[in-house]
Amino acid sequence: MLAVAKITTKGQTTIPQDVRAALHVAAGDLIAWEVGADGTATVRRVDPLDIEYLRALEGTLSEWSGAADEEAYREL
């Protein structure tokens, strides 16, 4: 699919409807841009994270948050 959009003086653009539909995005959703070394850009939908779930998960990882673990995994 090829879709063309104009960039405003503020650097804004409207995402064409066909592209929004293909990405399954709507107002308020997040998108991420990745620019390759060759100058091509890829845009994708960002799934919102469940902050409460992540906080609960973080609480279960405390056994791996010691100085010995930091030393062991520093080079990864």
Distance bins in CASP14 RR format, pairs under 12 A and 6 or more apart:
PFRMAT RR
TARGET T0000
AUTHOR 0000-0000-0000
RMODE 2
METHOD distances of the structure
MODEL  1
1 16 0 0 0 0 1 0 0 0 0 0 0
1 17 0 0 0 0 0 1 0 0 0 0 0
1 18 1 0 0 1 0 0 0 0 0 0 0
1 19 1 0 0 1 0 0 0 0 0 0 0
1 20 0 0 0 0 0 1 0 0 0 0 0
1 21 0 0 0 0 1 0 0 0 0 0 0
1 22 1 0 0 1 0 0 0 0 0 0 0
1 23 0 0 0 0 0 1 0 0 0 0 0
2 16 0 0 0 0 1 0 0 0 0 0 0
2 18 0 0 0 0 1 0 0 0 0 0 0
2 19 0 0 0 0 1 0 0 0 0 0 0
2 22 0 0 0 0 0 1 0 0 0 0 0
3 13 0 0 0 0 0 1 0 0 0 0 0
3 14 0 0 0 0 0 1 0 0 0 0 0
3 15 0 0 0 0 1 0 0 0 0 0 0
3 16 1 0 1 0 0 0 0 0 0 0 0
3 17 0 0 0 0 1 0 0 0 0 0 0
3 18 1 0 1 0 0 0 0 0 0 0 0
3 19 1 0 1 0 0 0 0 0 0 0 0
3 20 0 0 0 0 1 0 0 0 0 0 0
3 21 0 0 0 0 0 1 0 0 0 0 0
3 22 0 0 0 0 1 0 0 0 0 0 0
3 23 0 0 0 0 0 1 0 0 0 0 0
3 43 0 0 0 0 0 1 0 0 0 0 0
4 13 0 0 0 0 0 1 0 0 0 0 0
4 14 0 0 0 0 0 1 0 0 0 0 0
4 15 0 0 0 0 0 1 0 0 0 0 0
4 16 1 0 0 1 0 0 0 0 0 0 0
4 18 0 0 0 0 0 1 0 0 0 0 0
4 19 0 0 0 0 0 1 0 0 0 0 0
5 11 0 0 0 0 0 1 0 0 0 0 0
5 12 0 0 0 0 1 0 0 0 0 0 0
5 13 1 0 1 0 0 0 0 0 0 0 0
5 14 1 0 1 0 0 0 0 0 0 0 0
5 15 1 0 0 1 0 0 0 0 0 0 0
5 16 1 0 1 0 0 0 0 0 0 0 0
5 17 0 0 0 0 0 1 0 0 0 0 0
5 18 0 0 0 0 0 1 0 0 0 0 0
5 19 0 0 0 0 1 0 0 0 0 0 0
5 20 0 0 0 0 0 1 0 0 0 0 0
5 43 0 0 0 0 0 1 0 0 0 0 0
6 12 0 0 0 0 1 0 0 0 0 0 0
6 13 1 0 0 1 0 0 0 0 0 0 0
6 14 0 0 0 0 1 0 0 0 0 0 0
6 15 0 0 0 0 0 1 0 0 0 0 0
6 16 0 0 0 0 0 1 0 0 0 0 0
7 13 1 0 1 0 0 0 0 0 0 0 0
7 14 0 0 0 0 1 0 0 0 0 0 0
7 15 0 0 0 0 0 1 0 0 0 0 0
8 14 0 0 0 0 1 0 0 0 0 0 0
13 19 0 0 0 0 0 1 0 0 0 0 0
13 31 0 0 0 0 0 1 0 0 0 0 0
13 33 0 0 0 0 0 1 0 0 0 0 0
13 41 0 0 0 0 0 1 0 0 0 0 0
13 43 0 0 0 0 0 1 0 0 0 0 0
14 20 0 0 0 0 1 0 0 0 0 0 0
14 27 0 0 0 0 0 1 0 0 0 0 0
15 21 0 0 0 0 1 0 0 0 0 0 0
15 22 0 0 0 0 0 1 0 0 0 0 0
15 23 1 0 0 1 0 0 0 0 0 0 0
15 24 0 0 0 0 0 1 0 0 0 0 0
15 25 1 0 0 1 0 0 0 0 0 0 0
15 26 0 0 0 0 0 1 0 0 0 0 0
15 27 0 0 0 0 0 1 0 0 0 0 0
15 28 0 0 0 0 0 1 0 0 0 0 0
15 29 0 0 0 0 0 1 0 0 0 0 0
15 31 1 0 0 1 0 0 0 0 0 0 0
15 33 0 0 0 0 0 1 0 0 0 0 0
15 43 0 0 0 0 1 0 0 0 0 0 0
15 45 0 0 0 0 0 1 0 0 0 0 0
16 22 0 0 0 0 1 0 0 0 0 0 0
16 23 0 0 0 0 0 1 0 0 0 0 0
16 25 0 0 0 0 0 1 0 0 0 0 0
16 43 0 0 0 0 0 1 0 0 0 0 0
17 23 0 0 0 0 0 1 0 0 0 0 0
17 25 0 0 0 0 0 1 0 0 0 0 0
17 26 0 0 0 0 0 1 0 0 0 0 0
18 25 0 0 0 0 0 1 0 0 0 0 0
19 25 0 0 0 0 1 0 0 0 0 0 0
19 31 0 0 0 0 1 0 0 0 0 0 0
19 43 0 0 0 0 1 0 0 0 0 0 0
19 44 0 0 0 0 0 1 0 0 0 0 0
19 45 0 0 0 0 0 1 0 0 0 0 0
20 26 1 0 0 1 0 0 0 0 0 0 0
20 27 0 0 0 0 1 0 0 0 0 0 0
20 28 0 0 0 0 0 1 0 0 0 0 0
20 29 0 0 0 0 1 0 0 0 0 0 0
20 31 0 0 0 0 1 0 0 0 0 0 0
20 43 0 0 0 0 0 1 0 0 0 0 0
20 45 0 0 0 0 1 0 0 0 0 0 0
21 45 0 0 0 0 0 1 0 0 0 0 0
22 31 0 0 0 0 0 1 0 0 0 0 0
22 43 0 0 0 0 0 1 0 0 0 0 0
22 44 0 0 0 0 0 1 0 0 0 0 0
22 45 0 0 0 0 1 0 0 0 0 0 0
23 29 0 0 0 0 1 0 0 0 0 0 0
23 30 0 0 0 0 0 1 0 0 0 0 0
23 31 1 0 0 1 0 0 0 0 0 0 0
23 32 0 0 0 0 0 1 0 0 0 0 0
23 42 0 0 0 0 0 1 0 0 0 0 0
23 43 1 0 0 1 0 0 0 0 0 0 0
23 44 1 0 0 1 0 0 0 0 0 0 0
23 45 1 0 1 0 0 0 0 0 0 0 0
23 46 0 0 0 0 0 1 0 0 0 0 0
23 47 0 0 0 0 0 1 0 0 0 0 0
24 31 0 0 0 0 0 1 0 0 0 0 0
24 44 0 0 0 0 0 1 0 0 0 0 0
24 45 1 0 0 1 0 0 0 0 0 0 0
24 46 0 0 0 0 0 1 0 0 0 0 0
24 47 0 0 0 0 0 1 0 0 0 0 0
25 31 1 0 0 1 0 0 0 0 0 0 0
25 32 0 0 0 0 0 1 0 0 0 0 0
25 43 0 0 0 0 1 0 0 0 0 0 0
25 44 0 0 0 0 1 0 0 0 0 0 0
25 45 1 0 1 0 0 0 0 0 0 0 0
25 46 0 0 0 0 1 0 0 0 0 0 0
25 47 0 0 0 0 0 1 0 0 0 0 0
25 48 0 0 0 0 0 1 0 0 0 0 0
26 45 0 0 0 0 1 0 0 0 0 0 0
28 45 0 0 0 0 0 1 0 0 0 0 0
28 46 0 0 0 0 0 1 0 0 0 0 0
28 48 0 0 0 0 1 0 0 0 0 0 0
29 43 0 0 0 0 0 1 0 0 0 0 0
29 44 0 0 0 0 0 1 0 0 0 0 0
29 45 1 0 0 1 0 0 0 0 0 0 0
29 46 1 0 0 1 0 0 0 0 0 0 0
29 47 0 0 0 0 1 0 0 0 0 0 0
29 48 0 0 0 0 1 0 0 0 0 0 0
30 43 0 0 0 0 0 1 0 0 0 0 0
30 44 0 0 0 0 1 0 0 0 0 0 0
30 45 1 0 0 1 0 0 0 0 0 0 0
30 46 1 1 0 0 0 0 0 0 0 0 0
30 47 0 0 0 0 1 0 0 0 0 0 0
30 48 1 0 0 1 0 0 0 0 0 0 0
30 49 0 0 0 0 0 1 0 0 0 0 0
31 41 0 0 0 0 0 1 0 0 0 0 0
31 42 0 0 0 0 0 1 0 0 0 0 0
31 43 1 0 1 0 0 0 0 0 0 0 0
31 44 1 0 0 1 0 0 0 0 0 0 0
31 45 1 0 1 0 0 0 0 0 0 0 0
31 46 1 0 0 1 0 0 0 0 0 0 0
31 47 0 0 0 0 0 1 0 0 0 0 0
31 48 0 0 0 0 0 1 0 0 0 0 0
32 41 0 0 0 0 0 1 0 0 0 0 0
32 42 0 0 0 0 1 0 0 0 0 0 0
32 43 1 0 0 1 0 0 0 0 0 0 0
32 44 1 0 1 0 0 0 0 0 0 0 0
32 45 0 0 0 0 1 0 0 0 0 0 0
32 46 1 0 1 0 0 0 0 0 0 0 0
32 47 0 0 0 0 0 1 0 0 0 0 0
33 39 0 0 0 0 0 1 0 0 0 0 0
33 40 0 0 0 0 0 1 0 0 0 0 0
33 41 1 0 1 0 0 0 0 0 0 0 0
33 42 1 0 0 1 0 0 0 0 0 0 0
33 43 1 0 1 0 0 0 0 0 0 0 0
33 44 0 0 0 0 1 0 0 0 0 0 0
33 45 0 0 0 0 0 1 0 0 0 0 0
33 46 0 0 0 0 0 1 0 0 0 0 0
34 40 0 0 0 0 1 0 0 0 0 0 0
34 41 1 0 0 1 0 0 0 0 0 0 0
34 42 1 0 1 0 0 0 0 0 0 0 0
34 43 1 0 0 1 0 0 0 0 0 0 0
34 44 1 0 0 1 0 0 0 0 0 0 0
34 46 0 0 0 0 0 1 0 0 0 0 0
35 41 1 0 1 0 0 0 0 0 0 0 0
35 42 1 0 0 1 0 0 0 0 0 0 0
35 43 0 0 0 0 0 1 0 0 0 0 0
36 42 1 0 0 1 0 0 0 0 0 0 0
48 54 0 0 0 0 0 1 0 0 0 0 0
49 55 0 0 0 0 0 1 0 0 0 0 0
49 57 0 0 0 0 0 1 0 0 0 0 0
49 58 0 0 0 0 0 1 0 0 0 0 0
50 56 0 0 0 0 1 0 0 0 0 0 0
50 57 0 0 0 0 1 0 0 0 0 0 0
51 57 0 0 0 0 0 1 0 0 0 0 0
51 58 0 0 0 0 0 1 0 0 0 0 0
52 58 0 0 0 0 0 1 0 0 0 0 0
52 59 0 0 0 0 0 1 0 0 0 0 0
53 59 0 0 0 0 0 1 0 0 0 0 0
53 60 0 0 0 0 0 1 0 0 0 0 0
54 60 0 0 0 0 0 1 0 0 0 0 0
54 61 0 0 0 0 0 1 0 0 0 0 0
55 61 0 0 0 0 0 1 0 0 0 0 0
58 64 0 0 0 0 0 1 0 0 0 0 0
58 65 0 0 0 0 1 0 0 0 0 0 0
59 65 0 0 0 0 1 0 0 0 0 0 0
61 69 0 0 0 0 0 1 0 0 0 0 0
62 69 0 0 0 0 0 1 0 0 0 0 0
63 69 0 0 0 0 1 0 0 0 0 0 0
64 70 0 0 0 0 1 0 0 0 0 0 0
64 72 0 0 0 0 1 0 0 0 0 0 0
64 73 0 0 0 0 1 0 0 0 0 0 0
65 73 0 0 0 0 0 1 0 0 0 0 0
66 72 0 0 0 0 1 0 0 0 0 0 0
66 73 0 0 0 0 0 1 0 0 0 0 0
66 74 0 0 0 0 0 1 0 0 0 0 0
67 73 0 0 0 0 0 1 0 0 0 0 0
67 74 0 0 0 0 0 1 0 0 0 0 0
68 74 0 0 0 0 0 1 0 0 0 0 0
69 76 0 0 0 0 0 1 0 0 0 0 0
70 76 0 0 0 0 0 1 0 0 0 0 0
END
